[in-house]
Amino acid sequence: MANYATHIAVGTVASGALATLTLAANVIDHSSLIAVTLAGVAGSVLPDIDLKDSRASRILFSGIAIFASFCVLFIGATRYSIAELWILWLGALIFVRYGVHNVFHYFAIHRGVWHSILAGVFWGFVTAILYRYMLGFHEGVAWLGAGFMLAGYIVHLVLDEMFSVDFMGNRLKNSFGTALKIVDKRYPAQSTALAVATLMIAFLTPSTSAFVEHITSRDMWSGLHERMLPHDKWFGLIKGPLLLTSAGYEGTSDALPSTKDSLVTGSVMPAGADTPSRQAPNAETE
């Protein structure tokens, strides 16, 4: 399988490519874009959470422990003394980092249920819930973060599957077929439990209406198509093939769809919505 550094590198590149499209579509502000991009990078290493002694697992559980400890701190901020808050914060940190970590790995099997698309959907739902209700992002941004998480997760699975092929020896390794799968049929009980958990948290996720409305916007996709290639010279210096003109691609008969504003192609946040503190400043008036 691919190592930690490879997963981070490829996951960062894939998330950066998606972030570029998101920026060009002008759907969220820059601070929110950084947050959803980080979700994609996290997703690219998250499947290895079931490998107890891996660097990815230690880092991920440390991050979860820090997040959980501060959640406990914020919840009890007005109810307990400073000394009690110190005890609660430290207790939550140790409990998650070592207690939950050890219990999880007692039951987890590497390349088991967590190396599946179903697990990616589960973590996508968790991301949407955390971004909306814990971090205060708009529901459209929360679902965009969930999409980045799932994309990063699938990149990890595909990369592991690619490393299961010995291209030099023209053979398949024994690990081939264990990374990229919808569900893990080898462990039906664990797969069923994960499916039930995924279904349960699906009911806790925020509304998808704003996200679906704008991600299916014809104007948004037309605008992305128009911005895909330069209209004049590459970087203002080099005239290359397939330059984009008002009539279509140079040298072809493909005409571009007309758009009212090619630079503003949509927003995941409806205008006038009562949103949390983190909202995009460029939402369009409908």
MIMI-793447 format. One record per residue (C-alpha): chain; x, y, z. Coordinates in steps of 0.5 Angstrom, whole numbers, plus 500, padded with zeros to 3 digits. Example, Ala and Ser with C-alpha at 12.3 -4.5 7.8 and 13.67 -1.06 7.14 Angstrom:
<zavexs>
(zavex 'A', (525, 491, 516))
(zavex 'A', (527, 498, 514))
</zavexs>
This chain:
<zavexs>
(zavex 'A', (500, 500, 500))
(zavex 'A', (502, 507, 499))
(zavex 'A', (506, 510, 505))
(zavex 'A', (503, 516, 509))
(zavex 'A', (508, 521, 506))
(zavex 'A', (505, 519, 499))
(zavex 'A', (498, 519, 501))
(zavex 'A', (499, 526, 504))
(zavex 'A', (502, 529, 498))
(zavex 'A', (497, 526, 493))
(zavex 'A', (491, 528, 498))
(zavex 'A', (494, 535, 498))
(zavex 'A', (494, 535, 490))
(zavex 'A', (487, 533, 489))
(zavex 'A', (484, 537, 494))
(zavex 'A', (488, 543, 491))
(zavex 'A', (485, 541, 485))
(zavex 'A', (478, 541, 487))
(zavex 'A', (479, 548, 491))
(zavex 'A', (481, 551, 485))
(zavex 'A', (475, 549, 482))
(zavex 'A', (471, 552, 488))
(zavex 'A', (475, 558, 488))
(zavex 'A', (473, 559, 480))
(zavex 'A', (466, 558, 481))
(zavex 'A', (466, 563, 487))
(zavex 'A', (461, 559, 491))
(zavex 'A', (464, 561, 498))
(zavex 'A', (469, 566, 501))
(zavex 'A', (477, 564, 502))
(zavex 'A', (476, 562, 509))
(zavex 'A', (471, 557, 508))
(zavex 'A', (475, 555, 502))
(zavex 'A', (481, 553, 507))
(zavex 'A', (477, 549, 511))
(zavex 'A', (474, 545, 506))
(zavex 'A', (480, 544, 503))
(zavex 'A', (483, 541, 510))
(zavex 'A', (477, 536, 510))
(zavex 'A', (480, 533, 503))
(zavex 'A', (487, 533, 506))
(zavex 'A', (484, 529, 512))
(zavex 'A', (480, 525, 508))
(zavex 'A', (486, 522, 504))
(zavex 'A', (489, 519, 511))
(zavex 'A', (483, 518, 515))
(zavex 'A', (482, 510, 512))
(zavex 'A', (489, 509, 516))
(zavex 'A', (486, 510, 522))
(zavex 'A', (485, 503, 523))
(zavex 'A', (492, 502, 523))
(zavex 'A', (494, 502, 530))
(zavex 'A', (502, 503, 530))
(zavex 'A', (501, 508, 524))
(zavex 'A', (503, 515, 524))
(zavex 'A', (496, 517, 521))
(zavex 'A', (493, 514, 526))
(zavex 'A', (497, 517, 532))
(zavex 'A', (496, 524, 529))
(zavex 'A', (488, 523, 527))
(zavex 'A', (487, 521, 534))
(zavex 'A', (491, 526, 537))
(zavex 'A', (487, 531, 533))
(zavex 'A', (480, 528, 535))
(zavex 'A', (482, 528, 542))
(zavex 'A', (484, 535, 542))
(zavex 'A', (478, 537, 539))
(zavex 'A', (474, 533, 544))
(zavex 'A', (477, 536, 550))
(zavex 'A', (476, 543, 547))
(zavex 'A', (468, 541, 546))
(zavex 'A', (468, 539, 553))
(zavex 'A', (472, 546, 555))
(zavex 'A', (467, 550, 552))
(zavex 'A', (461, 546, 554))
(zavex 'A', (463, 547, 561))
(zavex 'A', (466, 554, 561))
(zavex 'A', (460, 557, 565))
(zavex 'A', (458, 552, 570))
(zavex 'A', (465, 550, 573))
(zavex 'A', (471, 553, 576))
(zavex 'A', (478, 554, 573))
(zavex 'A', (481, 548, 577))
(zavex 'A', (475, 543, 575))
(zavex 'A', (475, 546, 567))
(zavex 'A', (483, 544, 567))
(zavex 'A', (481, 537, 570))
(zavex 'A', (475, 536, 565))
(zavex 'A', (480, 538, 559))
(zavex 'A', (485, 534, 561))
(zavex 'A', (481, 528, 562))
(zavex 'A', (477, 528, 556))
(zavex 'A', (484, 529, 552))
(zavex 'A', (487, 523, 555))
(zavex 'A', (480, 519, 555))
(zavex 'A', (480, 520, 547))
(zavex 'A', (487, 519, 546))
(zavex 'A', (489, 513, 549))
(zavex 'A', (482, 510, 552))
(zavex 'A', (478, 511, 545))
(zavex 'A', (484, 510, 541))
(zavex 'A', (486, 503, 544))
(zavex 'A', (478, 500, 544))
(zavex 'A', (478, 502, 537))
(zavex 'A', (484, 498, 535))
(zavex 'A', (482, 492, 539))
(zavex 'A', (476, 491, 534))
(zavex 'A', (479, 495, 528))
(zavex 'A', (482, 491, 523))
(zavex 'A', (486, 494, 518))
(zavex 'A', (483, 494, 511))
(zavex 'A', (477, 492, 514))
(zavex 'A', (470, 496, 514))
(zavex 'A', (474, 503, 514))
(zavex 'A', (477, 502, 508))
(zavex 'A', (471, 502, 504))
(zavex 'A', (467, 507, 500))
(zavex 'A', (461, 506, 506))
(zavex 'A', (466, 509, 511))
(zavex 'A', (468, 515, 507))
(zavex 'A', (460, 517, 507))
(zavex 'A', (460, 516, 514))
(zavex 'A', (466, 521, 515))
(zavex 'A', (463, 525, 510))
(zavex 'A', (456, 526, 514))
(zavex 'A', (461, 527, 521))
(zavex 'A', (464, 532, 517))
(zavex 'A', (458, 536, 515))
(zavex 'A', (455, 535, 522))
(zavex 'A', (462, 538, 525))
(zavex 'A', (462, 544, 520))
(zavex 'A', (455, 546, 521))
(zavex 'A', (454, 545, 528))
(zavex 'A', (460, 545, 532))
(zavex 'A', (464, 550, 527))
(zavex 'A', (458, 554, 525))
(zavex 'A', (459, 554, 518))
(zavex 'A', (453, 555, 513))
(zavex 'A', (450, 548, 511))
(zavex 'A', (452, 549, 504))
(zavex 'A', (459, 550, 506))
(zavex 'A', (458, 544, 511))
(zavex 'A', (456, 539, 505))
(zavex 'A', (462, 542, 501))
(zavex 'A', (467, 540, 506))
(zavex 'A', (463, 533, 507))
(zavex 'A', (464, 532, 499))
(zavex 'A', (472, 534, 500))
(zavex 'A', (472, 529, 505))
(zavex 'A', (469, 524, 501))
(zavex 'A', (473, 525, 495))
(zavex 'A', (480, 525, 499))
(zavex 'A', (478, 518, 502))
(zavex 'A', (476, 515, 495))
(zavex 'A', (483, 518, 493))
(zavex 'A', (486, 514, 499))
(zavex 'A', (483, 508, 497))
(zavex 'A', (484, 508, 490))
(zavex 'A', (492, 510, 491))
(zavex 'A', (492, 504, 496))
(zavex 'A', (489, 499, 490))
(zavex 'A', (494, 502, 485))
(zavex 'A', (500, 500, 490))
(zavex 'A', (497, 493, 490))
(zavex 'A', (499, 492, 483))
(zavex 'A', (506, 490, 481))
(zavex 'A', (507, 494, 475))
(zavex 'A', (515, 492, 474))
(zavex 'A', (513, 484, 475))
(zavex 'A', (506, 485, 472))
(zavex 'A', (503, 481, 477))
(zavex 'A', (497, 483, 483))
(zavex 'A', (500, 483, 490))
(zavex 'A', (496, 479, 495))
(zavex 'A', (493, 486, 498))
(zavex 'A', (489, 487, 491))
(zavex 'A', (482, 488, 492))
(zavex 'A', (482, 490, 499))
(zavex 'A', (483, 497, 499))
(zavex 'A', (477, 500, 494))
(zavex 'A', (470, 497, 495))
(zavex 'A', (463, 499, 497))
(zavex 'A', (463, 495, 503))
(zavex 'A', (467, 490, 506))
(zavex 'A', (463, 483, 505))
(zavex 'A', (469, 479, 509))
(zavex 'A', (466, 482, 516))
(zavex 'A', (458, 482, 515))
(zavex 'A', (457, 484, 522))
(zavex 'A', (462, 490, 522))
(zavex 'A', (459, 492, 515))
(zavex 'A', (452, 492, 518))
(zavex 'A', (454, 496, 524))
(zavex 'A', (457, 501, 520))
(zavex 'A', (451, 502, 515))
(zavex 'A', (447, 503, 521))
(zavex 'A', (451, 508, 524))
(zavex 'A', (451, 512, 517))
(zavex 'A', (444, 511, 517))
(zavex 'A', (443, 514, 524))
(zavex 'A', (448, 520, 523))
(zavex 'A', (444, 522, 516))
(zavex 'A', (438, 524, 520))
(zavex 'A', (443, 529, 524))
(zavex 'A', (446, 532, 518))
(zavex 'A', (444, 539, 516))
(zavex 'A', (439, 541, 510))
(zavex 'A', (442, 539, 503))
(zavex 'A', (437, 544, 499))
(zavex 'A', (442, 550, 499))
(zavex 'A', (448, 546, 497))
(zavex 'A', (444, 542, 492))
(zavex 'A', (441, 548, 489))
(zavex 'A', (447, 551, 487))
(zavex 'A', (452, 545, 485))
(zavex 'A', (446, 543, 480))
(zavex 'A', (446, 551, 477))
(zavex 'A', (447, 551, 470))
(zavex 'A', (450, 558, 470))
(zavex 'A', (455, 555, 475))
(zavex 'A', (458, 550, 470))
(zavex 'A', (457, 554, 464))
(zavex 'A', (462, 559, 468))
(zavex 'A', (467, 554, 470))
(zavex 'A', (467, 552, 463))
(zavex 'A', (468, 559, 460))
(zavex 'A', (474, 560, 465))
(zavex 'A', (477, 553, 464))
(zavex 'A', (482, 556, 459))
(zavex 'A', (485, 563, 458))
(zavex 'A', (482, 567, 453))
(zavex 'A', (488, 570, 450))
(zavex 'A', (495, 568, 452))
(zavex 'A', (497, 563, 457))
(zavex 'A', (499, 567, 463))
(zavex 'A', (499, 573, 459))
(zavex 'A', (506, 571, 455))
(zavex 'A', (505, 565, 451))
(zavex 'A', (500, 563, 446))
(zavex 'A', (498, 556, 446))
(zavex 'A', (493, 551, 443))
(zavex 'A', (485, 551, 445))
(zavex 'A', (485, 558, 447))
(zavex 'A', (478, 560, 449))
(zavex 'A', (474, 565, 445))
(zavex 'A', (467, 568, 445))
(zavex 'A', (466, 564, 439))
(zavex 'A', (468, 557, 443))
(zavex 'A', (475, 554, 443))
(zavex 'A', (480, 557, 438))
(zavex 'A', (480, 552, 432))
(zavex 'A', (473, 549, 433))
(zavex 'A', (466, 550, 432))
(zavex 'A', (464, 549, 439))
(zavex 'A', (460, 555, 442))
(zavex 'A', (460, 557, 449))
(zavex 'A', (454, 558, 453))
(zavex 'A', (452, 565, 454))
(zavex 'A', (452, 567, 462))
(zavex 'A', (450, 573, 465))
(zavex 'A', (456, 574, 469))
(zavex 'A', (462, 569, 467))
(zavex 'A', (466, 571, 474))
(zavex 'A', (460, 570, 479))
(zavex 'A', (457, 563, 478))
(zavex 'A', (453, 562, 484))
(zavex 'A', (454, 561, 491))
(zavex 'A', (452, 555, 496))
(zavex 'A', (449, 561, 501))
(zavex 'A', (442, 563, 499))
(zavex 'A', (441, 571, 500))
(zavex 'A', (438, 573, 506))
(zavex 'A', (439, 567, 510))
(zavex 'A', (439, 567, 517))
(zavex 'A', (446, 564, 518))
(zavex 'A', (452, 562, 523))
(zavex 'A', (457, 567, 523))
(zavex 'A', (461, 564, 518))
(zavex 'A', (458, 566, 511))
(zavex 'A', (460, 568, 504))
(zavex 'A', (460, 575, 503))
(zavex 'A', (459, 574, 496))
(zavex 'A', (452, 570, 496))
(zavex 'A', (448, 572, 490))
(zavex 'A', (441, 576, 491))
(zavex 'A', (436, 571, 488))
</zavexs>
